[in-house]
């Protein structure tokens, strides 16, 4: 799966190709060898904000490079300036102790590149946003395989309290779930007579995934009541391990302008139609960033400014059981081997070291545990089998993190 930031760049690049193509097979970007991509969001939350800079290049395949040598700052309508510091991979961050967005204030993003480019966003007002009233789940289904099959699962919805003058909304979410690998590594093989237990069994970990789909909604004029049953995401429990132990989702709600709504809505349509960019009539991809010295230069991305409200929903294992949906089964094979399994009719006699070498050095398996002859004292003469498994089945850190998230509380 593509990372959200890279996927965002690919969508933008695809959109640009869609709107400037001369030949349907090799779109041309007249006058440009590269395009600057600026992706940033500031809110009134008390944390550090990020602006990401990269460049896309025209060619047979869309590639991007990070911009690490720019000067980036944010100004407001009171004349204040807050400079961002470069961190890594094109990401510039504010200091949370020096800058926090404030409702009712207007902000402008400024970017200066070493090639003389001076980029500036349109002034963006930070609007207030109503609270999320509730997050809940319902049994639902989705069509898959081009609409030929039905997939059962649950859909997460939210209800929001009434807004003041909020006509356009955007949502993002972050999922966190605890999982357990089915065959954790419990022993370490040194030789056939020295097989100690590992210091720390890496059995339980957490996975964190940020949303990469676009969720926007407009409210008809004169209907500024509460938002009800807004879909957030669909989960098929038998397709991932999200619901195998404990699950948590943090939903962020933003109030956006009409122009930003149009931007995200266009990106959503392009993403949904990415299999055939020429199936729909062209429409303008709107950005609120321009080159002050060259208004004709295309700039990709959007500087987002909004108040934010968040709400978390935790789902315990007992609540998951009540859903009465199938659990995810890990595609993990338990491999039990001894030296005789490696021997051939004319080959030399194999040893336990040979078995270990074949699976853990030549291949990428993990040694999980030894099996001894039942009732016999544990020694190399009573070693019966060696058990191996794929890394993702034996060590939870291969696909997750072992450090418990700060907010996490294990539920019954």
C-alpha positions in Angstrom: 0.0 0.0 0.0 1.3 3.5 -0.9 2.0 5.8 2.0 -0.5 8.7 2.2 1.9 11.4 1.3 3.3 9.6 -1.8 -0.3 8.6 -2.9 -1.3 12.3 -2.6 1.6 13.3 -4.9 0.7 10.6 -7.4 -2.9 11.8 -7.5 -1.8 15.4 -8.1 0.7 14.3 -10.8 -2.0 12.3 -12.5 -4.4 15.2 -12.3 -1.8 17.5 -13.9 -1.2 15.0 -16.7 -4.9 14.8 -17.2 -5.4 18.5 -17.7 -2.3 19.3 -19.8 -1.9 16.2 -22.0 -1.3 16.6 -25.7 -1.0 12.9 -26.6 -3.1 10.4 -24.6 -0.1 8.2 -24.1 2.6 10.7 -23.3 1.2 13.8 -21.7 3.3 16.9 -22.1 3.9 19.6 -19.5 4.7 22.6 -21.7 7.6 24.7 -20.3 8.2 22.7 -17.2 10.7 20.0 -16.2 9.6 19.8 -12.6 6.7 21.0 -10.5 6.8 22.0 -6.8 4.4 20.1 -4.5 3.5 21.9 -1.3 1.3 20.0 1.2 0.6 21.7 4.6 -2.0 21.9 7.4 -2.2 24.1 10.4 -5.0 24.0 13.0 -5.7 25.3 16.5 -4.5 22.0 18.1 -1.6 22.5 20.5 1.1 20.6 18.6 3.7 21.0 15.9 2.5 21.5 12.3 4.2 20.2 9.1 4.7 21.4 5.6 6.0 19.0 3.1 7.9 20.1 -0.1 8.8 17.9 -3.0 9.2 18.0 -6.8 7.6 15.8 -9.4 9.3 15.3 -12.8 7.8 14.6 -16.2 8.9 11.3 -17.8 7.9 7.8 -18.5 7.1 7.4 -14.8 6.3 9.9 -12.2 9.1 10.4 -9.7 9.5 12.8 -6.9 12.3 14.2 -4.9 12.3 16.0 -1.5 13.1 19.7 -1.2 15.4 20.1 1.8 17.0 23.5 1.2 14.0 25.9 1.2 13.1 28.7 3.6 9.5 28.3 5.0 7.5 30.5 7.2 3.9 31.3 8.1 2.6 34.9 8.6 -0.7 36.0 10.1 -2.9 39.1 9.7 -1.2 40.7 12.8 2.2 40.7 11.1 3.6 37.8 13.1 6.0 35.4 11.4 6.8 31.8 12.4 9.7 30.0 10.7 9.6 26.3 10.1 12.7 24.0 10.7 13.7 21.3 8.3 13.4 17.8 9.8 13.6 15.1 7.2 12.3 13.9 3.8 11.1 17.3 2.7 9.2 18.0 6.0 9.4 21.4 7.7 7.9 21.7 11.2 6.8 24.5 13.5 7.9 24.8 17.1 4.8 24.0 19.2 6.0 26.3 22.0 6.2 29.3 19.7 3.3 28.9 17.3 -0.3 27.7 17.6 -3.1 28.5 15.2 -5.9 30.7 16.5 -9.5 30.7 15.4 -10.5 33.8 13.5 -6.9 34.6 12.4 -5.8 34.6 8.8 -2.6 32.8 7.7 -0.3 32.8 4.6 2.4 30.3 3.8 5.6 31.5 2.3 8.2 29.3 0.6 11.5 30.4 -0.9 13.6 27.9 -2.9 17.3 28.1 -3.8 16.5 28.5 -7.5 14.9 31.9 -6.8 11.3 30.7 -6.6 9.1 32.7 -4.2 5.9 30.9 -3.4 2.9 32.2 -1.4 -0.5 30.9 -0.5 -3.7 32.8 -0.6 -4.7 34.2 2.9 -6.6 31.5 4.7 -9.0 32.1 7.5 -9.0 29.6 10.4 -12.7 28.9 10.9 -14.2 27.2 14.0 -15.6 23.7 13.7 -18.3 22.0 15.7 -17.7 19.1 18.1 -18.0 15.4 17.0 -21.0 14.2 18.9 -20.5 10.4 18.6 -18.6 7.7 16.7 -20.3 4.3 16.2 -20.3 1.1 14.1 -22.9 -0.8 12.2 -23.0 -4.0 10.2 -22.6 -3.2 6.5 -21.3 -4.6 3.3 -19.4 -3.4 0.2 -19.2 -4.6 -3.4 -15.8 -5.9 -4.4 -14.2 -7.4 -7.6 -15.8 -4.8 -9.9 -19.2 -5.2 -8.2 -19.4 -9.0 -8.7 -19.1 -10.0 -5.0 -20.3 -8.7 -1.6 -18.0 -8.3 1.3 -19.4 -8.3 4.9 -18.0 -6.1 7.6 -18.7 -3.0 9.7 -18.8 0.7 8.8 -17.7 3.4 11.2 -20.0 6.5 11.2 -19.9 9.8 13.1 -22.5 12.3 14.1 -21.5 16.0 14.5 -23.1 18.8 16.5 -24.5 21.8 14.6 -22.1 24.3 13.2 -22.3 28.0 13.2 -21.5 29.0 9.6 -19.9 25.7 8.5 -20.9 24.8 4.9 -18.0 22.5 4.1 -16.2 19.7 6.1 -13.3 17.4 5.7 -12.4 14.4 7.9 -9.2 12.4 8.5 -8.6 9.5 10.9 -5.8 7.5 12.5 -6.3 3.8 13.3 -4.4 2.0 16.0 -4.8 -1.6 16.9 -3.1 -4.2 19.1 -2.3 -7.5 17.5 -0.6 -10.8 18.4 1.6 -12.9 16.1 0.5 -16.5 16.0 3.9 -18.2 16.4 6.2 -15.9 18.5 9.9 -16.7 18.7 10.5 -18.0 22.2 14.0 -19.5 21.8 17.3 -18.7 20.3 19.4 -21.3 18.6 23.2 -21.2 19.3 23.9 -24.9 18.7 22.1 -28.2 19.2 22.9 -28.3 22.9 22.5 -24.6 23.6 19.0 -23.3 22.9 18.2 -20.6 25.5 14.9 -18.7 25.9 14.9 -15.2 24.3 15.0 -12.3 26.7 11.8 -10.7 25.3 9.2 -12.5 23.3 7.9 -10.1 20.7 4.4 -11.4 20.6 2.2 -8.3 21.1 2.6 -5.0 19.1 0.5 -2.1 17.7 -0.1 -1.0 14.2 -0.8 2.6 13.3 -2.3 3.7 10.0 -3.4 7.2 8.9 -6.2 7.5 6.5 -5.4 8.0 2.8 -8.9 8.3 1.4 -10.5 11.7 0.9 -13.6 12.4 3.1 -15.4 15.7 2.3 -19.0 16.9 2.6 -20.9 20.0 1.7 -24.0 21.2 3.6 -26.8 22.7 1.5 -27.4 26.4 2.2 -29.8 27.0 5.0 -29.4 23.5 6.4 -26.7 24.1 9.1 -28.0 21.5 11.4 -26.1 18.5 12.8 -24.3 16.1 10.5 -25.7 12.6 11.0 -24.4 9.2 9.9 -21.3 10.5 8.1 -19.4 7.4 6.8 -15.8 7.3 7.9 -14.3 3.9 6.9 -15.3 0.3 6.2 -13.6 -2.7 7.8 -13.8 -6.3 6.8 -12.6 -8.2 9.9 -11.5 -11.2 8.0 -9.3 -9.2 5.7 -7.0 -7.6 8.3 -6.1 -8.1 12.0 -7.6 -4.8 13.1 -10.3 -6.5 15.1 -8.4 -9.5 16.5 -7.7 -8.0 19.9 -8.4 -4.3 20.5 -9.0 -1.4 18.1 -9.0 2.4 18.3 -9.8 5.2 15.8 -9.1 8.9 16.3 -11.3 11.0 13.9 -10.4 14.7 13.1 -13.1 17.1 11.8 -12.1 20.2 9.9 -14.2 23.1 8.6 -12.9 24.1 5.2 -13.6 26.8 2.6 -15.5 26.3 -0.7 -12.3 26.5 -2.6 -10.6 23.8 -0.5 -13.7 21.7 -0.8 -13.5 21.9 -4.6 -9.8 21.0 -4.4 -10.4 17.8 -2.4 -13.5 16.9 -4.2 -11.6 17.0 -7.5 -8.8 15.0 -6.1 -11.3 12.4 -4.9 -12.9 12.1 -8.3 -9.5 11.7 -10.0 -8.5 9.1 -7.4 -11.7 7.1 -7.8 -11.3 7.3 -11.6 -7.5 6.7 -11.7 -7.9 3.6 -13.8 -8.9 5.8 -16.8 -8.0 9.5 -16.6 -9.8 10.2 -19.9 -13.2 8.8 -18.9 -14.4 12.2 -17.5 -14.4 15.7 -18.9 -11.5 17.8 -17.7 -12.0 20.1 -14.7 -9.6 22.5 -13.1 -7.5 21.3 -10.2 -7.4 24.3 -7.9 -4.4 25.2 -5.7 -4.2 28.1 -3.4 -0.5 28.5 -3.8 1.3 30.5 -6.6 4.8 31.7 -7.6 4.9 35.4 -6.8 7.5 35.9 -9.6 5.9 33.7 -12.2 2.1 33.5 -12.0 2.0 31.1 -14.9 4.0 28.4 -13.0 1.8 25.5 -11.9 2.2 24.6 -8.2 0.7 21.4 -6.9 -0.8 21.0 -3.4 -2.8 23.0 -1.0 -2.2 25.0 2.2 -4.9 24.0 4.6 -6.0 26.1 7.5 -8.8 25.0 9.8 -10.0 24.6 13.4 -10.1 21.0 14.4 -12.2 18.8 16.7 -11.2 15.2 17.5 -12.9 12.2 19.0 -11.6 8.7 19.7 -13.5 5.5 19.6 -12.1 2.4 21.4 -13.3 -1.1 20.7 -12.5 -3.9 23.2 -12.2 -7.6 22.5 -15.6 -8.3 24.1 -17.3 -5.7 22.0 -15.6 -7.2 18.9 -17.0 -10.6 19.8 -20.5 -9.1 20.0 -20.2 -8.1 16.3 -20.3 -11.9 15.4 -18.1 -11.4 12.4 -15.3 -13.7 11.3 -11.8 -13.1 12.6 -8.7 -12.7 10.5 -6.6 -15.8 10.1 -2.8 -15.2 9.6 -1.4 -16.9 6.5 1.3 -18.5 8.7 2.8 -21.9 8.1 4.4 -23.8 11.0 7.5 -25.6 9.6 8.9 -28.5 11.6 12.2 -30.0 10.4 15.0 -32.3 11.5 18.3 -33.2 9.8 16.8 -36.3 8.0 14.4 -34.0 6.1 17.5 -32.4 4.4 19.4 -35.5 3.6 19.5 -37.1 0.1 20.3 -40.6 -0.9 23.9 -39.8 -2.0 24.5 -36.6 0.0 26.4 -36.2 3.3 24.8 -36.6 6.6 23.1 -33.4 7.8 23.3 -31.8 11.3 21.0 -29.5 13.3 23.3 -26.6 12.4 22.6 -27.4 8.7 18.8 -27.2 9.4 19.2 -23.9 11.2 21.4 -22.5 8.4 19.1 -23.5 5.6 16.0 -21.8 7.1 17.5 -18.8 9.1 20.6 -17.9 7.1 20.0 -19.1 3.6 16.3 -18.2 3.8 14.5 -15.6 5.8 12.7 -17.7 8.4 12.8 -17.3 12.2 13.7 -20.2 14.5 10.7 -20.3 16.8 11.3 -23.2 19.3 12.7 -26.7 19.7 10.7 -29.8 20.0 12.0 -32.6 22.3 11.1 -36.2 22.6 8.3 -36.4 25.2 9.4 -37.4 28.6 13.2 -37.3 27.8 15.7 -34.9 29.4 16.4 -32.0 27.1 19.7 -32.5 25.3 20.9 -32.6 21.7 20.2 -36.4 21.7 16.5 -35.8 22.5 16.0 -32.9 20.1 13.2 -34.0 17.9 12.3 -31.1 15.6 13.2 -27.5 15.0 10.2 -25.1 14.4 10.4 -22.2 11.9 8.0 -19.5 10.8 8.1 -16.5 8.5 9.3 -13.3 10.2 5.9 -11.6 10.2 4.5 -14.6 12.0 7.2 -14.8 14.7 8.2 -11.2 15.5 5.5 -8.6 15.8 8.0 -5.8 15.3 8.3 -6.8 11.6 4.9 -5.2 10.9 4.2 -3.2 14.0 5.8 -1.3 17.0 6.3 -2.8 20.4 6.1 0.5 22.3 2.6 1.0 23.7 1.0 4.3 22.4 0.7 6.9 25.1 -3.1 7.0 25.0 -3.5 3.2 25.0 -5.4 1.4 27.9 -6.0 -2.3 27.6 -9.7 -3.0 27.8 -11.4 -6.2 28.9 
